[in-house]
Every structure is written in structure tokens, then in C-alpha cells.
């Protein structure tokens, strides 16, 4: 348990460095005791269980595909985190047994024992991480584990988890973990009066409804891109991440029902045209919507320049060592990752291994050079602190460059920018009008007109 706690805190710190911001919603609704099954969508490979492990209010143990245990460092980490190896058909051809059936008896026994003693487990019912625009068909594994626990007399709380990443493949993006209201089942639910029996498929369909309420589901990525533009022009500045995700859920839910209407189709075309013109100018909607006066742009550039000056002295030691690693991770992760949905995981794991190897080597080198015990022990954390300063320095440099770029665009394309800002105001009014005209009666608004 002590090792688990230490690894969890290490993972939490790593997540807070990898992501610019992590927001957790609904943690207060998770039962503090008793058997819990966290079930969530699976958009970002190993970062999904890592995020849930680090920020869930309970100690979470996962069933992980057994092929991950083939790698020694990862096997050590997974075992210390209480992960349970699970065989999947897609990893073993026709199955692990001669009759083609997968033998997961040991895995299910371990999961049942965990729930029986009031523990918490995590599972992703989609079965595999993917980059689809909506939930994949849910497997029945979570339901079968829950039903088995119920047959053993153990009540189970099933907690839906919506995992969202602002830019899924990016380092230093924002992440949102939404924990929904638990679906609590007791042994009495196995045979309720005047109702059909609770089967794995029936329970899985109930779980899907809970999960869809916490995830963004669209017919295609083209729809998601279009509706994200609509969401941006519709929302007020500074809207929290959870509310932005809720807007996206609603837009993607109701848009297919309205897309055939002439007014909505025309609005969609104009939103696409607006986004294409932004891309041609290498500008973002946020920049066009913001204050583009000379005074505001000067303040923005000065603020970033001041940040550069403050972080630069602390970054002097770490920059020469960290920048090559950062460059390799940025440009090499997409080449090393076998699929698009594991690019961010590749960055995280490779960065974690390389940076810790760097800090350990620096400490050993200091000891070999005769620096003494105290200085040798202080070398790794000092280098890590300098690495963090290098990260902040890079962010400030990027923001300063962006401020200068926007300033140059304002000087060179004033008429175009005025046109874009006018088009944005018109689009905002049209999106608001569409929402007011077509939103279901009684549906509470995420934002009000005056915000």
C-alpha cells in the first residue's frame, strides 16, 4: 500500500506537469467505501488509466491487457499499482486455449476478491483505446464483473467517467475528468419483481446511457470540427472547461436532428468558411475575438517578455540538457507511436523514462566527481527544477512569439481582420438565434445571453 501511495503521488505530479491544467468534476459523489467500478471512455491509451488513478478519490486498480506485462519496467509498475492481467481475443488470435476460449478465470477471481473486500477497480468497456468521433460498442466485461459480485452478495457502485482532452495529442494541454452519479446495484436487483432479469447485455446498455451523458459523440470528426467552431463563437470568454465540454455534448447531440434545415445548413457553411479563413491567416478564433488594440498587444508582449526574464536564470542549467529531449519527443512521438491514439502516451512514457534517467545519471555523475553525498542527492531535484523552468521559459517564448505574430498580422491585414471580426459577431448572433429557436423546451442553458 505504501508503494502504491508513493507511485500514485508520483503519477499525480507527472500528470500535473504533462498537462497544463487538470480539472476534476463530481469527485464528491463517489462513495468513500464499498465496492466501486469506475468505467469510462478510452480516447488516449495509457493516459486514461493514469489520469483516473492519479485523480480519482479512491485507490483504483485496473484490469490491463496481459501483453503490457511482457515489458519488464512496465510489468514492475503495473504490479505495484495492483493491475490485473486480462487476456483479450484481439491479442491472442483464436484464444489462449485449444478450444478457442480465453481463460481469464484468474483475472476475474482477482477482480471479484478486490470488490468483495470493498475495493475499487477501473475498466474501459470499449475494450481498446481509439480515436473515433464517438463511443465504440461497449464490451460486457464491466457488467459481468458487477453481476458476479452481486451474485456473491456484494453491492456495487458503478461510477461513469468522462475523460476529455482539449488537444488530445498535445503536451501541456488541458484535461477534464468528469465523474458521474454512481449507479448503485444490490443483490436484490438480480431478480426484481415484474421486470426482466438483469443480464450482462442489459446492464451494459444501461452503462452506455450513463457514459454517453458524459462524453462527446458525433457522427464524424468533420462534425466535431464544425461544432467546435460554433461553440467557440457562441460561448463567452473564460468559460470553464467543464461547461465547454457540456456545450460540445449538446451541439453534437442535437445537430444531426437539425442539419437538414436550410438555415442550419447555411450557418454550417458560413462557420466552415470562417474557420478556413482563420487557418489561412494562421490565427485562432480566440485571437480574433480578443482585444487587438496596440495597447493590449503591447501589454501582452511585455508580460511574456517579463516572464522570459524571470525564468531564464533558473533555466540556464537545465536548458542544454532538456531541450534536445523536448525536441525528440515533439518530433519523434508520432513516428514511434503505432496509432494516433497513443501519441500522447508515447510522449508521456518516453519523457518520464528519459528525464528520470537523466536526473539519476546526473546524481551518479556528481557522486563520481566527488561532490559528496548531500550535493549528489540535491543534484537530481535541482536539475528537475531547472527543467521545469526550461518548460516555462519555452511556453513564455512561444507566447511572446505568438503575440508578435498577431501584432504583425494586425498591421499587415487590418481590413481582413476587421472583416473577420464583423463576420464573427454576425455568426455569434446566428448561433445564438439557432440555439434559442431549436433548443428543447425546459433545457437549462449552459450560458445566459448576458454573460
N, C-alpha and C positions, 0 to 999 in steps of 0.2 A: 504493500500500500504506500509506503514511503517513497519507493522508486516511482510508482505511478504518479504520486503528487508532484514529485520533482520534475518528471517528464511533462506533466500537464502544464506546469507553470512555465517550463522552458518553451513548450509549444505555444502557449499563450503569448509569451513575449515575442517569439518568432513571428506569429501571426500579426501582432501589433506593429512590427517592423515591415513585414511584407506588404500589408495593406495600409493605406493612408488613414483609413478610418474603418472601424468595425462597430456596427450598431446591432444590438440585440433587443428584440421586442418579444414580450409575452413570457419572459422567464418566471415572473411571479405566479403564473398559472400552473407551473409544473409541480406535481405532488412531491413533497420533500421526502417521502418514504413510500415503500411499497414497490411492486414490480412495475417498471416503465419500459415501454418500447418506443423509442424515437424513430419515426420513419419520415424520410424526406426525399425531395427530388435530387437528381445526381448530375449536375451540369459541369462539374470541374474536377473530376477524378479524385485523387487523394486529398486535395484541399478541402473537399466537402466533409469527410470524417474528421479531418484535422480541425476544421473550424468548429464543428459541433462538439468535439472532445474538449477543445480549449475554452469554449464559452457557454456550454450547457450548465445549468445549475446542479446537475447530478454527475457522478462519475459514470462515464459511458463506455461500454465495451462493445466492440464491433465484430460481426461475422465478416471476415475478409476472404477473398478468393485465395485458395491454397497456393496458387502459383507465386503469390507475393512472398511466401515463406521460403522460396528457393534461394533468395538473395540473403547472404549472411547478415550484413548490417541491418537490413530491413526486418529480417526474421527476429533478431535480437530486440529491436524496437517494438515490433508488433506483440511479441510475447510479454514484454514488460508492461505494455499497455492493456494486457488482458484480451487481445484479439483472438478470435477463434477461427481456425482454417475451415473453409467451406468449399467443397468441390462444385464446380459449375460445368454443365454439359458442354458449353462452348469452349471450355479449356481442356476437355478430355475426350474429344471426338465422340465416340458412341457410348462413353461411360467408363467408369473405373472398374466395373465388374464384367464378367463374361456374358451375363445376360443383358448388358447394356444399361443397367440401372446404376445410378450413382449412390455410393454408400456414404451417407452423411450422418449415420447414426451417432457417432461420437460427437460431432458438432452439435446436433440437436440436443443430445444429452447434456452437453456443457451449457447450452443456452437455457435449457429447462432448469438446470441447477442454479444458474445465475438468477433467474426470475423467482425461483422458489425461495431464495434467501433475501428477496426484496431488492435485488439489484436492478440496474438499468442497462439496456442494450440499444444499439443503433443499427439500423438496416436501411438500405435504399432499394425499395421494391421494384424500381425499374430494372435492376439487375446489373446494369453496366452504365458507366458514365457515357454521355453522348452530347452532341452539340445541336440537337434538334430544336425546332421552334416551339415544341410543346412536349408534354409528358409522353414518354413511351408507355406501351402497355405494361401494367404492373404485374409482377410475378406474385404468386400466392405465398411466398416464404414467410413474410411477416405475419400473415393471417394464420398460417399453420402453426407457427411458434406460439402465437397468442392462444389459439384454441387448445393446443396441447397443455399449456399452463392452466387454462380454465378447467380442463378435464382433470387436472391434478389438484383442483381445489384452490388455485391461486388467482385472486383478482388481478387484472392487468389494466394499466393506464396506457393507452396508445396516444402518443403526442405527435401531431403532424409538424413537420419542419419545412419551411420555405427558405431556400438558400438562393441569394441573389448577389450578383457581382456587377458593378457598374460597367466595367470593361473587363470581361472575363479573363482575357489572356494577358492583361497588363499587370506589371509590378506597380505597387503603390496606388492601386485603385481602391474603391470603397466596397465593403461587403456588408450585407444585411442578413441576419439570421432571425427569422420570424417563427416563434413557437406558438402554435395554435392551441385552442382549448382542448384538453385531453378527452378522448373517447374512452370512458371507463366501462369495463365489462367485468361481470362477476360470473361465477359458475352457474348461477340461475339463468343467465342469458343463453345458455346452450339449448334449452328447451322451453322457451317462453310459451305461455298458453295462447292459443289462437294465432299462431304465427309459424311460418316455415322454419325448419331447423337452420341454425347458423353454420353455413358451410364455408370452407376456405374461399371459394369464389365470391360468395355473397358478402363476406366480411371485407374482402379485397375491394369490392365495388364501393363499399362504404368508406374505406380508407381513401380511395381515389377521389371521392367527393370532398373529403376534408383537405386533401393535398392540393386539389385544383383551386380551392379557395385561397391558397397561399402562394400560388405560382402564376407566372405569366404564360399563357398558352395562346398561340396564334397558328394560323394555317400555314404561314411561311415566314421566312426571315425578311422578305420584302415588306410584308405587312407590319412586322415589328419595327423596321426602319422607318416606314411611313408614319406609324402611330407614335413613335418616339418623337418625331418632329412635331406632330400635333400636340403631344404632351408638353413639349418644351415651350411652344408659343402660348399654350393655354395657362400654364402654371405661373404663380407669382414667383419673384426671386426669393431664394433662400428656403424653398420648401424642403422639409426633412426627407431623407431617403425613403423612409417607410411610406410616406404619403405619395412620393413619386412612383414607387412600385405599385401602390394601390391604383393610381391613375392609369398606369400601363395595363394592369389587370382588367380594369373596366373598359378601357378603349378596345383592347383586344377581344374582350368578351362580346361587346355589342356591335363592333364594326362589321363583322360578317353579315349581321342581320340588316345592315343599312347600306352596304357597299353598292347595291344595285340602284339606289336612288340617284337621280340626276344631280341634285345639289351636293350630295356627299361625294359622288364621283368627280365632280368638278373641283370640289375642295381638295380631294386627294391629289389631283393633277397639279393644282397650284402649290400644294405643300411640297410635292416632289420637285417641282421647278425651283422653288425657293431653296431647297436643300442642295440641289445641283449647283445653283449659283454661289451658295456659300462655299461649296467644295472647290469651285473654280477659283475663288479668291483666297482659298486656304484660311477661311475664317470660320468661327463657330457661331451658333445662334446666341450663345451667352454673350459673346463679344459684341455682336450687332445690337443686342438688347441693352447692353450696358452704357455707361457714360463714356462717350468718345470725345469729350471736350479736351482741349490741350492741357488744361489744368489737371483733369482726372488722370490722363495718361502719364503726365509728368510725375504726379504723386505715386502712381503705380510703379513706374520705373525706379523712382527714388527709393521706394520701400524695398523693392527686390535688391537693389544695389546695396542698401544698408545691410540687408540680410547676408549678402555675399561677404561683406567686410567683417561681420560678426563671426561667421562660421569658418572663414578662411584660415585663421591662425590654428584652430583646433584640427583642421583637416590636412594641414601640411604634412604630418607624419603618415597619415593613412592613405591619402590620395594616390601616391605612386603604386601602392600595393592593391588597393581596392578597385581602381578604375579599370585595369585590364580584366579583372574578374567580371565587373559590371558589363563591360563591352562584350565579353564572351557569352555571358548569359543572355544579353539582349538579342544578339545576332545568331547565337547557336542553338537556343532552345527550340525554335521552330524546326530546325534541321534534325535535332536529336529526338524530338517527340514523335511517337508513332502515329498519333492522331491529334486533331486540332483541340480536342477537349482536354488534353494532358499537357498542353504547352505551359500553362501556369504552374502545374505541378512539377514539371521538369525544371522550371526556373527556381521554384522553392527548394526542391530537394538538392539540386546541384549547388545552389547558393549556400544552403545550410552546410553541406559537406565541405565545399571548398573554403568557406570562411572559417569554419571551426578548425579545419586542417591548418589554415594559415595562422590562426591565433595560437594553436598548440605548438606549431613549429617555431613561432616567434618566441614563445616562452622557453622552449627547449634550447633554442639558439642563445637566448640571454643567459641561461644557466651554463651552457658550454663556454660562453665567453667570460665566465667568472663574475657575472653580475650579482651573485648572491641569491639566497632563497627569496627574500622579500621582493626584490626588484624583478626576479624571474616570475613570481606569482602575479605581480602587478602588470607585467607586460601584456598578457592577453586581454584583460579588461580595458587597459589603456588604448590598445590598438583597436578594440571593438568600438570604444567611444569615438576615436578618431575616424573610424569607418562610418559611424552614424553621422558625424559632422560632414564627411565627404558626401554622404547621401543628401543631407540638407543643402550643402553647397551646390550640388548638381541640380536640385529642384529649384533653388533660387536662381541659378544661372539660366535654366530653361524658362522660368517665368519672366526673367528680365529680357531674354531674347524675344519672347512672345510679345511682351509689352512694346518693345521697339518695332517688331514686325507690324503690329496693329497700328502703331503710330505712323509708320511708313505708308501703310495701306490708306490710312485716313488722309494723308497728304496727296497721294497719287490718284485715288479713286473716290474723291469726295462726292461726286454726283451719283456714282454707283451705290455708295454706302447710304446716301440719303434715300435712294430708291428702295434699297433693301429694307431700311428701317420703316419706310412707309408701307411696303408690302407686308412686313411682319405685323404691323399694327392692324392692317386690314385682315390678315389671316387670323390674328388673335380674336377679332370680333366675330369672324365667321365660325371659328371653332366654338367659341362661347355660345353663339346662336344655335349651332348644331346640338350642343350639349343640352341647352335649355329646351330645345324642341323635341329631342328624342330620348332623353333620359327617362327611365321608368318612373312612374309616379310613386312618390314616397321614398325614393332612393336618396339617402343623405349625401350631401355634396362633400367632397374631399376639401375643396376650397370654395370660398364665397367670392362674389363679384367684387367686393370692396378690398380684398386682400392685395 
